[in-house]
Amino acid sequence: MSEKRDYYEILGLHKGASEQEIKSAYKRLAKKFHPDISKEEHAEEKFKEVLEAYSVLIDPQKKQNYDQFGHAAEGFQGFQGFSSEGFSGFDFSGKGTGFDFDDLFNSFGFGDVFGSRAKQKRRPRKGVDLRFDLNIGFEEAVFGIKKEIELDRVESCDKCSGTGSEEKDGLVNCSQCNGTGMQTSAQRTPFGTFTTQTTCRKCRGEGKTVKNPCTKCNGNGRIKKGRKIMVQIPEGIQNGAYLRLAGEGNAGERDAGNGDLYVVIFIEPHEFFKRDEADVYGEVPINFSVAALGGEIEVPTLKGKAELKIPSGTQTGTIFRLKDKGIKDIENGGYGDEYIKVIVRTPEKMSKKQKEVFEELREIEGKTENGLFKKFKKILKK
């Protein structure tokens, strides 16, 4: 028979390693060599070595004896407790060892290994949330409006009130899982008894089944149905914003709540105004005489027409601000501003009188510009 390896060497530790170091090393190596998940060569034998080393070094008395006498301490009274043949006597619950096997095997992804933890019965699922995209006009977004939308959604069956049963008290404990919602199976292996729990297929984890299914919903408790819903669009809503209508989504499973409905708003463009948050922008043409001499013009606003004063000498592209003529700000309750850009319009067709006036104006402007161009010529010559 070959000589046993040093327990510290098996766990990759130094002699006198702390309890935490032993636990960490064991958890790492047990995951690495566990036969059910390891692809390592001779994983089963290595896993047995790791278990044996851990069972000794985690016990303070056994560790003290082993540190002093090595493997010879195995003959001492009270040292036994581990057998490589089926691991007889080893406490897989972790009691007395200071190690939580639940944590270890949950990290393997096994869940209920060795029956260490029972799963809870599955709760009924809440209904799925729905989305509805709603196109509205620019003014509708500015001033707010009520809109009726129509959509298909899953609703609670009106015949059985969502129970799925033809009778009022027709729900009974599932015959396959006895109302637990879980099915348990046990398998004996060289490493002990593995107990696994899975969701009951018959009742889908609910623990209840329908004795006589509802003829309208076939026992599902839910049906698909068209529904009209009134939606209140608030004043000043932004493009891409959404409204949440609680409980207006799909119906949930038995005794579970409905999902929510999210209405996403898309705003159509306006023929004149452009929007930036709560402010609006527009352009209006003005003629030469108003730009030169000044005057008042009418401009459109969100609530009708307004008078805008144009000072003399206004240049094309000048922007004027009309305070509080914009859109309501939902966050602070105030209103944005309106900005008007004036564009000096060049007349395409002129009367005889207009031509005479412009000819006279050109002559006057020409004399003024000649003096100005002389200055530019001097600059260009430098």
C-alpha positions as CSV (number, residue, x, y, z in Angstrom):
1,M,0.0,0.0,0.0
2,S,1.4,3.4,-1.0
3,E,2.3,5.9,1.7
4,K,-0.3,8.6,2.4
5,R,0.4,12.1,1.2
6,D,0.7,14.9,3.7
7,Y,-2.7,16.5,4.4
8,Y,-1.3,20.0,4.2
9,E,0.3,19.2,0.9
10,I,-3.0,17.9,-0.5
11,L,-4.7,21.2,0.4
12,G,-1.7,23.2,-0.8
13,L,-1.2,24.7,2.7
14,H,1.7,25.2,5.1
15,K,1.7,23.4,8.4
16,G,-0.2,25.4,11.1
17,A,-2.6,27.0,8.5
18,S,-5.6,28.8,10.0
19,E,-9.1,27.5,10.0
20,Q,-10.1,30.0,7.4
21,E,-7.3,29.0,5.1
22,I,-8.3,25.4,5.5
23,K,-11.9,26.1,4.6
24,S,-10.9,28.3,1.6
25,A,-8.5,25.6,0.2
26,Y,-11.1,22.9,0.7
27,K,-13.8,24.8,-1.0
28,R,-11.6,25.6,-4.0
29,L,-10.3,22.0,-4.4
30,A,-13.7,20.4,-3.8
31,K,-15.2,22.4,-6.6
32,K,-12.2,21.5,-8.8
33,F,-12.3,17.7,-8.3
34,H,-15.9,17.0,-7.6
35,P,-16.7,14.0,-9.8
36,D,-20.0,15.4,-11.0
37,I,-18.5,18.5,-12.5
38,S,-14.8,18.0,-12.8
39,K,-13.0,17.0,-16.1
40,E,-9.7,16.4,-14.2
41,E,-8.1,13.0,-14.6
42,H,-8.6,10.8,-11.5
43,A,-11.0,13.4,-10.1
44,E,-12.8,10.9,-7.8
45,E,-9.6,9.8,-6.1
46,K,-8.4,13.4,-5.7
47,F,-11.8,14.4,-4.3
48,K,-11.5,11.7,-1.7
49,E,-8.0,12.9,-0.7
50,V,-9.3,16.4,-0.3
51,L,-12.2,15.3,1.8
52,E,-10.0,13.2,4.0
53,A,-7.5,15.9,4.5
54,Y,-10.2,18.5,5.3
55,S,-12.0,16.2,7.8
56,V,-8.9,15.9,9.8
57,L,-7.4,19.4,9.6
58,I,-10.8,21.2,10.3
59,D,-11.2,19.3,13.6
60,P,-9.1,21.0,16.3
61,Q,-8.3,17.8,18.2
62,K,-7.5,15.7,15.2
63,K,-5.4,18.6,13.7
64,Q,-3.4,18.8,17.0
65,N,-2.7,15.1,17.0
66,Y,-1.8,15.1,13.3
67,D,0.5,18.1,13.7
68,Q,2.3,16.2,16.5
69,F,2.3,12.6,15.2
70,G,1.5,12.7,11.5
71,H,-0.5,9.8,10.1
72,A,0.5,7.7,13.1
73,A,-2.2,9.7,15.0
74,E,-4.9,7.8,13.0
75,G,-4.6,4.9,15.5
76,F,-5.5,7.2,18.4
77,Q,-8.9,6.9,20.1
78,G,-11.3,9.4,18.7
79,F,-9.3,10.1,15.5
80,Q,-11.3,7.8,13.2
81,G,-14.3,9.3,11.4
82,F,-13.3,9.2,7.8
83,S,-13.3,6.2,5.5
84,S,-12.5,6.4,1.9
85,E,-15.0,3.6,1.2
86,G,-18.3,5.5,0.9
87,F,-17.1,8.2,3.4
88,S,-18.7,6.3,6.3
89,G,-19.1,8.4,9.4
90,F,-18.4,11.7,7.6
91,D,-20.9,14.4,8.5
92,F,-22.1,15.9,5.1
93,S,-24.3,18.4,6.9
94,G,-21.2,20.2,8.0
95,K,-22.3,20.1,11.7
96,G,-19.3,20.1,14.0
97,T,-16.9,21.0,11.2
98,G,-17.6,24.7,11.1
99,F,-18.2,24.5,7.3
100,D,-21.4,25.3,5.5
101,F,-22.0,22.6,2.8
102,D,-25.0,24.6,1.6
103,D,-22.7,27.3,0.4
104,L,-20.3,24.9,-1.3
105,F,-22.8,22.9,-3.2
106,N,-24.9,25.9,-4.1
107,S,-21.7,27.3,-5.7
108,F,-21.6,24.1,-7.8
109,G,-25.1,24.9,-9.1
110,F,-26.6,21.7,-7.5
111,G,-29.0,23.6,-5.2
112,D,-30.3,20.9,-2.9
113,V,-27.4,18.5,-2.6
114,F,-27.6,16.0,0.3
115,G,-31.1,17.4,1.1
116,S,-29.4,20.4,2.8
117,R,-32.0,23.0,1.7
118,A,-35.6,22.9,0.6
119,K,-36.8,25.1,-2.2
120,Q,-39.8,27.2,-1.7
121,K,-43.0,26.7,-3.6
122,R,-43.1,28.9,-6.7
123,R,-45.2,32.0,-6.3
124,P,-47.7,33.0,-9.0
125,R,-46.1,35.3,-11.6
126,K,-47.2,38.9,-11.9
127,G,-48.5,39.9,-15.3
128,V,-46.2,41.1,-18.1
129,D,-45.8,44.9,-18.7
130,L,-47.0,46.2,-22.0
131,R,-45.8,49.0,-24.3
132,F,-48.0,51.2,-26.6
133,D,-46.5,53.8,-28.9
134,L,-48.8,56.8,-29.4
135,N,-48.4,59.5,-32.0
136,I,-49.9,62.9,-31.1
137,G,-49.9,66.4,-32.7
138,F,-47.7,69.3,-31.7
139,E,-50.5,71.3,-30.2
140,E,-51.8,68.2,-28.4
141,A,-48.5,67.9,-26.7
142,V,-48.3,71.6,-25.9
143,F,-51.8,71.8,-24.3
144,G,-52.4,68.3,-23.2
145,I,-55.3,66.1,-24.3
146,K,-57.2,62.9,-23.5
147,K,-56.7,60.1,-26.0
148,E,-58.4,56.7,-26.3
149,I,-56.1,53.9,-27.3
150,E,-57.1,50.3,-28.2
151,L,-54.8,47.3,-27.6
152,D,-54.9,43.5,-27.1
153,R,-53.9,42.3,-23.7
154,V,-54.3,39.2,-21.4
155,E,-57.1,39.6,-18.9
156,S,-58.5,37.6,-16.1
157,C,-61.2,35.3,-17.3
158,D,-64.6,36.9,-16.4
159,K,-66.3,33.5,-16.2
160,C,-64.1,31.9,-13.5
161,S,-62.7,35.2,-12.0
162,G,-59.2,34.1,-12.9
163,T,-59.2,30.8,-10.9
164,G,-59.4,28.6,-14.0
165,S,-62.0,26.5,-12.3
166,E,-65.6,25.9,-13.4
167,E,-66.7,25.7,-9.8
168,K,-66.1,28.4,-7.2
169,D,-64.0,26.2,-4.9
170,G,-62.5,24.0,-7.6
171,L,-58.8,24.3,-6.7
172,V,-57.3,21.2,-5.1
173,N,-53.8,20.2,-3.9
174,C,-51.7,18.8,-6.7
175,S,-51.8,15.0,-6.6
176,Q,-48.2,14.7,-7.8
177,C,-46.5,17.0,-5.3
178,N,-49.1,16.9,-2.5
179,G,-49.5,20.7,-2.7
180,T,-45.8,21.5,-2.1
181,G,-45.2,22.6,-5.7
182,M,-41.9,20.7,-5.6
183,Q,-40.9,17.1,-6.6
184,T,-38.2,15.4,-4.6
185,S,-36.0,12.6,-5.8
186,A,-33.1,10.8,-3.9
187,Q,-30.1,9.0,-5.4
188,R,-27.5,7.0,-3.5
189,T,-23.9,7.5,-4.7
190,P,-20.5,6.6,-3.3
191,F,-20.4,10.1,-1.9
192,G,-23.7,9.8,0.0
193,T,-27.3,10.4,-0.8
194,F,-28.0,13.2,-3.2
195,T,-31.5,14.8,-2.9
196,T,-32.7,17.0,-5.6
197,Q,-35.9,19.1,-5.8
198,T,-37.5,20.3,-9.0
199,T,-40.6,22.3,-9.9
200,C,-43.6,20.0,-10.2
201,R,-44.5,19.7,-13.8
202,K,-48.2,19.0,-13.2
203,C,-49.0,22.2,-11.3
204,R,-45.9,24.2,-12.5
205,G,-44.9,24.8,-8.9
206,E,-48.2,26.3,-7.7
207,G,-49.2,23.4,-5.6
208,K,-52.8,23.6,-6.8
209,T,-54.6,22.1,-9.8
210,V,-58.0,22.7,-11.2
211,K,-60.5,19.8,-10.8
212,N,-62.9,20.9,-13.5
213,P,-61.3,23.5,-15.9
214,C,-63.2,26.6,-16.9
215,T,-64.7,26.0,-20.4
216,K,-64.0,29.6,-21.4
217,C,-60.3,29.8,-20.6
218,N,-59.5,26.1,-20.5
219,G,-58.3,26.3,-16.9
220,N,-55.7,29.0,-17.6
221,G,-57.6,31.7,-15.7
222,R,-56.7,34.2,-18.4
223,I,-57.9,35.1,-21.9
224,K,-56.8,37.5,-24.6
225,K,-59.1,40.4,-25.2
226,G,-59.2,43.8,-26.9
227,R,-59.5,46.8,-24.6
228,K,-60.0,50.5,-25.0
229,I,-58.2,52.7,-22.4
230,M,-58.4,56.4,-21.9
231,V,-55.0,58.1,-21.6
232,Q,-54.5,61.6,-20.1
233,I,-51.7,63.4,-21.9
234,P,-50.3,66.1,-19.7
235,E,-49.6,69.6,-20.9
236,G,-46.0,70.1,-22.1
237,I,-45.1,66.4,-22.5
238,Q,-41.8,65.8,-24.2
239,N,-41.2,63.7,-27.3
240,G,-40.1,60.2,-26.3
241,A,-41.6,60.5,-22.8
242,Y,-43.7,57.7,-21.4
243,L,-46.8,57.4,-19.2
244,R,-47.1,54.5,-16.8
245,L,-50.6,53.2,-16.3
246,A,-50.4,50.9,-13.2
247,G,-52.2,47.6,-13.5
248,E,-53.2,48.1,-17.2
249,G,-50.8,45.5,-18.5
250,N,-51.4,41.7,-18.9
251,A,-53.1,39.8,-16.1
252,G,-50.9,37.7,-13.8
253,E,-51.4,34.1,-12.7
254,R,-53.8,33.2,-9.9
255,D,-53.7,35.7,-7.0
256,A,-50.9,37.7,-8.7
257,G,-51.2,41.3,-9.8
258,N,-51.4,42.7,-13.3
259,G,-48.5,44.2,-15.1
260,D,-48.3,47.9,-16.1
261,L,-48.9,49.6,-19.4
262,Y,-46.3,52.1,-20.7
263,V,-47.5,54.6,-23.3
264,V,-44.6,56.1,-25.2
265,I,-45.3,59.5,-26.7
266,F,-44.1,60.5,-30.2
267,I,-44.9,64.1,-31.2
268,E,-45.4,65.1,-34.9
269,P,-43.5,68.2,-36.1
270,H,-45.1,71.6,-36.5
271,E,-45.2,73.5,-39.7
272,F,-43.9,76.7,-38.1
273,F,-42.4,76.1,-34.6
274,K,-39.4,74.0,-33.6
275,R,-39.2,72.9,-30.0
276,D,-36.2,72.8,-27.6
277,E,-37.4,71.6,-24.2
278,A,-39.9,74.3,-23.1
279,D,-38.8,76.9,-25.6
280,V,-40.1,77.3,-29.2
281,Y,-38.4,78.8,-32.2
282,G,-39.7,80.3,-35.5
283,E,-38.8,82.5,-38.4
284,V,-40.7,85.4,-39.9
285,P,-39.9,87.5,-43.0
286,I,-39.9,91.3,-42.9
287,N,-39.4,93.8,-45.7
288,F,-36.6,96.3,-46.2
289,S,-38.6,99.3,-45.0
290,V,-39.5,97.7,-41.6
291,A,-35.9,96.5,-41.1
292,A,-34.5,99.9,-41.9
293,L,-37.1,102.2,-40.3
294,G,-38.5,99.9,-37.6
295,G,-42.1,99.2,-36.9
296,E,-44.4,96.5,-35.5
297,I,-45.3,93.2,-37.1
298,E,-47.6,90.4,-36.2
299,V,-46.0,87.0,-35.2
300,P,-47.7,83.7,-34.4
301,T,-47.5,82.3,-30.9
302,L,-48.9,79.0,-29.4
303,K,-51.9,80.9,-28.2
304,G,-52.6,83.2,-31.2
305,K,-51.0,86.3,-32.6
306,A,-48.8,88.8,-30.9
307,E,-47.3,92.2,-31.7
308,L,-43.5,92.3,-32.1
309,K,-41.6,95.6,-32.1
310,I,-38.8,95.8,-34.7
311,P,-36.3,98.5,-34.0
312,S,-34.8,100.6,-36.9
313,G,-31.7,99.1,-38.5
314,T,-32.6,95.5,-37.7
315,Q,-30.4,93.1,-39.6
316,T,-31.5,89.8,-41.1
317,G,-31.1,86.9,-38.7
318,T,-31.8,89.0,-35.6
319,I,-33.5,86.9,-32.9
320,F,-36.2,88.4,-30.7
321,R,-37.4,86.8,-27.4
322,L,-41.1,86.7,-26.3
323,K,-41.0,85.9,-22.6
324,D,-43.3,83.1,-21.3
325,K,-44.8,82.4,-24.7
326,G,-43.3,78.9,-24.9
327,I,-44.4,75.5,-23.5
328,K,-45.2,74.6,-20.0
329,D,-42.3,73.0,-18.1
330,I,-43.7,69.9,-16.4
331,E,-41.0,69.8,-13.8
332,N,-41.3,73.4,-12.4
333,G,-44.7,74.5,-13.7
334,G,-43.4,77.6,-15.5
335,Y,-43.4,78.4,-19.2
336,G,-40.6,78.6,-21.7
337,D,-40.0,81.4,-24.1
338,E,-40.6,82.0,-27.8
339,Y,-37.7,83.0,-30.1
340,I,-38.4,84.7,-33.4
341,K,-35.7,85.1,-36.0
342,V,-36.5,87.8,-38.6
343,I,-35.4,87.4,-42.2
344,V,-35.2,90.5,-44.3
345,R,-37.1,89.7,-47.5
346,T,-36.0,90.8,-51.0
347,P,-39.0,91.6,-53.1
348,E,-39.2,89.5,-56.3
349,K,-41.6,91.8,-58.1
350,M,-41.7,95.6,-57.7
351,S,-44.0,98.4,-58.9
352,K,-42.7,101.4,-60.9
353,K,-42.8,103.5,-57.8
354,Q,-40.9,100.9,-55.8
355,K,-38.2,100.7,-58.5
356,E,-37.8,104.4,-58.4
357,V,-37.4,104.4,-54.6
358,F,-34.8,101.6,-54.8
359,E,-32.9,103.3,-57.6
360,E,-32.7,106.4,-55.5
361,L,-31.7,104.3,-52.5
362,R,-29.0,102.6,-54.5
363,E,-27.6,105.9,-55.6
364,I,-27.4,107.1,-52.1
365,E,-25.9,103.8,-50.8
366,G,-23.4,103.7,-53.7
367,K,-21.9,107.0,-52.7
368,T,-21.6,105.8,-49.1
369,E,-20.1,102.5,-50.1
370,N,-17.5,104.1,-52.5
371,G,-15.9,105.8,-49.5
372,L,-15.9,102.6,-47.6
373,F,-14.4,100.6,-50.5
374,K,-11.6,103.1,-50.8
375,K,-10.6,102.2,-47.2
376,F,-10.6,98.5,-48.0
377,K,-8.4,99.1,-51.1
378,K,-5.8,100.8,-49.0
379,I,-5.8,97.8,-46.5
380,L,-5.5,95.3,-49.3
381,K,-2.5,97.1,-50.8
382,K,-0.5,96.8,-47.5
